[in-house]
């Protein structure tokens, strides 16, 4: 009977120790990622490259705009002396140029966004990797971006989606 009691006590203590070690304390940290990004070296070269690209697009846009204004002024000045076929041709040219200018503006805006992503991605990735490394080295389970509330790093964990879907009877 005493042996059974001793075994039971040892089992209870062992189970408690296992349970305590299984319930790891979660450390949560935060960082202002935007401020970190601004401190990263290379910002000046990124701004310079972006500004240069933006100026190149602006020069192209101005050339198209000048061509449009010239054709429109020429059309308005000579409207009274033009034959119908020349008038229709000039109107078609002006409308086509307007359409090309609008398309250029849209494409230029998309290109500027792509260029910004292209230029900033390496620095953002470097900063994220540093946050991830620091979190791992210091035992953080989660690191939040303090300005936006986004999770920048998290430990691998169980995906609860299948269990929640089952609970809600979703497929």
DATADA-V560108 format. One record per residue. N is the residue number from 0. RES is the residue in one letter. PHI is phi in degrees with one decimal (* if undefined). Layout:
n res phi
N RES PHI
N RES PHI
//
This chain:
n res phi
0 X *
1 X -64.2
2 X -65.1
3 X -63.7
4 X -63.4
5 X -63.7
6 X -61.9
7 X -62.6
8 X -63.6
9 X -62.2
10 X -63.0
11 X -62.8
12 X -65.4
13 X -62.9
14 X -63.9
15 X -63.4
16 X -64.6
17 X -64.1
18 X -65.3
19 X -64.8
20 X -73.4
21 X -71.2
22 X -92.5
23 X -64.8
24 X -71.9
25 X -92.5
26 X -98.7
27 X -120.6
28 X -122.6
29 X -145.1
30 X -152.8
31 X -85.4
32 X -65.7
33 X -63.3
34 X -66.8
35 X -60.5
36 X -59.0
37 X -64.0
38 X -81.7
39 X -66.0
40 X -68.2
41 X 102.4
42 X -62.8
43 X -63.5
44 X -68.4
45 X -65.4
46 X -60.7
47 X -64.2
48 X -64.6
49 X -66.0
50 X -63.5
51 X -61.0
52 X -63.6
53 X -62.7
54 X -66.0
55 X -62.2
56 X -65.7
57 X -63.6
58 X -62.2
59 X -62.4
60 X -63.4
61 X -61.7
62 X -63.1
63 X -65.7
64 X -64.1
65 X -64.0
66 X -60.6
67 X -61.9
68 X -62.9
69 X -63.2
70 X -64.5
71 X -65.8
72 X -62.7
73 X -61.0
74 X -62.7
75 X -65.4
76 X -68.5
77 X -100.6
78 X -57.5
79 X -68.4
80 X -97.6
81 X -85.6
82 X -78.4
83 X -58.8
84 X -67.4
85 X -68.4
86 X -59.6
87 X -63.6
88 X -64.0
89 X -64.4
90 X -62.5
91 X -63.6
92 X -60.0
93 X -65.6
94 X -64.1
95 X -63.6
96 X -65.3
97 X -59.6
98 X -62.8
99 X -64.3
100 X -64.2
101 X -63.2
102 X -63.9
103 X -62.0
104 X -59.0
105 X -64.9
106 X -64.5
107 X -62.8
108 X -63.0
109 X -64.7
110 X -63.0
111 X -62.6
112 X -64.1
113 X -62.9
114 X -64.3
115 X -63.2
116 X -62.4
117 X -59.4
118 X -76.3
119 X -90.6
120 X -55.0
121 X -60.9
122 X -71.0
123 X -61.4
124 X -63.4
125 X -62.5
126 X -66.1
127 X -62.6
128 X -63.7
129 X -65.4
130 X -61.8
131 X -61.5
132 X -63.3
133 X -63.7
134 X -62.4
135 X -64.4
136 X -62.6
137 X -106.5
138 X 73.4
139 X -84.3
140 X -85.8
141 X -138.6
142 X -129.5
143 X -104.2
144 X -81.0
145 X -65.8
146 X -85.7
147 X -115.6
148 X 75.3
149 X -87.2
150 X -82.8
151 X -92.7
152 X -149.3
153 X -151.9
154 X -70.9
155 X -61.9
156 X -145.4
157 X -73.5
158 X -82.2
159 X -87.0
160 X -54.6
161 X -59.6
162 X -68.4
163 X -68.7
164 X -61.5
165 X -65.0
166 X -61.2
167 X -92.3
168 X 57.9
169 X -102.1
170 X -106.4
//
